[in-house]
Amino acid sequence: MLNSYSRKEMGLSKNNSVHEMVDALKRIGPMTETEIHKAAFGYDRNCSSQSNKKYADMLRRGLKKGIIDRMEWPKDAIKHGRAQFIYYATRTPEVECSAELDNAMYNESI
């Protein structure tokens, strides 16, 4: 019997979302588009007759939001396959918090 916990309660992202791609990129590291689809959704576009559009659009949304970025393979890199780009999760800036910093900001605003 499966637990009745939702994906959100278990700390997982929504099913088939851009955030699943980001989770896979953070967990595994930089990957090609095909590798992301396999890791995040178990979808292999090379062995499927289904359209790739849904997953490609998700990747584009992640790029547009700035939560996923890509770089072109270096010219001298040894690569397998025809992939042109390597995708990676962007880092979210950490905001420094402390009582001392809060007080300094408060004093500046007076």
C-alpha positions in Angstrom: 0.0 0.0 0.0 1.3 3.5 -0.9 1.6 6.2 1.6 -1.0 8.9 1.2 1.5 11.7 1.4 1.5 14.2 -1.4 4.7 15.0 -3.4 4.7 18.4 -1.8 4.6 16.9 1.8 7.5 14.6 0.9 9.6 17.6 -0.3 9.3 16.6 -4.0 8.4 18.9 -6.8 5.2 18.7 -8.8 5.0 15.8 -11.3 6.4 16.6 -14.7 7.4 20.1 -14.1 10.4 22.4 -14.7 11.3 22.0 -11.0 11.8 18.2 -11.5 14.4 19.1 -14.2 16.1 21.5 -11.8 16.0 18.8 -9.0 17.7 16.3 -11.3 20.3 18.9 -12.4 21.1 19.8 -8.7 21.3 16.1 -7.7 23.3 14.8 -10.7 25.1 17.8 -12.2 25.3 19.2 -15.7 23.7 17.1 -18.4 22.6 17.1 -22.0 18.9 17.6 -22.9 18.4 13.9 -23.4 20.1 13.0 -20.1 17.8 15.5 -18.3 14.7 13.9 -19.7 15.9 10.4 -18.7 16.9 11.5 -15.2 13.8 13.6 -14.4 11.0 11.8 -16.2 12.3 8.5 -17.4 11.6 9.6 -20.9 14.0 8.6 -23.7 13.2 10.5 -26.9 15.4 8.2 -28.9 13.4 5.1 -28.0 9.9 6.7 -28.1 7.5 7.4 -30.8 5.9 10.2 -28.7 6.6 13.8 -29.3 9.5 15.6 -27.5 7.7 19.0 -27.6 6.3 18.8 -24.0 9.8 18.3 -22.5 11.6 20.7 -24.8 9.0 23.4 -23.9 9.6 22.7 -20.2 13.3 23.1 -20.7 12.8 26.4 -22.5 10.6 27.7 -19.7 13.4 26.9 -17.2 15.8 28.8 -19.3 13.5 31.8 -19.6 12.8 31.8 -15.8 16.6 31.7 -15.2 16.5 28.6 -13.0 18.3 26.5 -15.7 21.2 27.7 -17.9 23.2 26.2 -20.6 26.7 26.4 -22.2 27.9 25.2 -25.5 30.3 22.2 -25.5 33.9 23.5 -25.8 35.4 22.9 -29.2 38.2 20.7 -27.9 35.9 18.6 -25.6 35.5 14.9 -26.1 31.7 14.4 -26.3 29.4 11.5 -27.1 26.4 12.0 -29.2 25.3 15.0 -31.1 24.4 17.3 -28.2 25.5 20.9 -28.6 24.7 22.2 -25.1 25.2 21.2 -21.5 22.5 22.3 -19.1 22.9 23.1 -15.4 20.9 24.5 -12.5 21.7 28.1 -11.7 22.5 28.9 -8.1 20.1 30.9 -6.1 21.8 33.7 -4.2 21.9 33.2 -0.5 20.7 36.2 1.5 22.9 36.9 4.6 20.8 37.3 7.7 21.8 38.3 11.2 20.6 40.5 14.0 23.6 42.8 13.4 22.8 43.3 9.8 19.1 43.9 10.5 20.0 46.6 13.0 22.4 48.2 10.6 19.7 48.3 7.9 17.2 49.7 10.4 19.6 52.5 11.5 20.3 53.4 7.8 16.5 53.9 7.3 16.1 56.4 10.2 
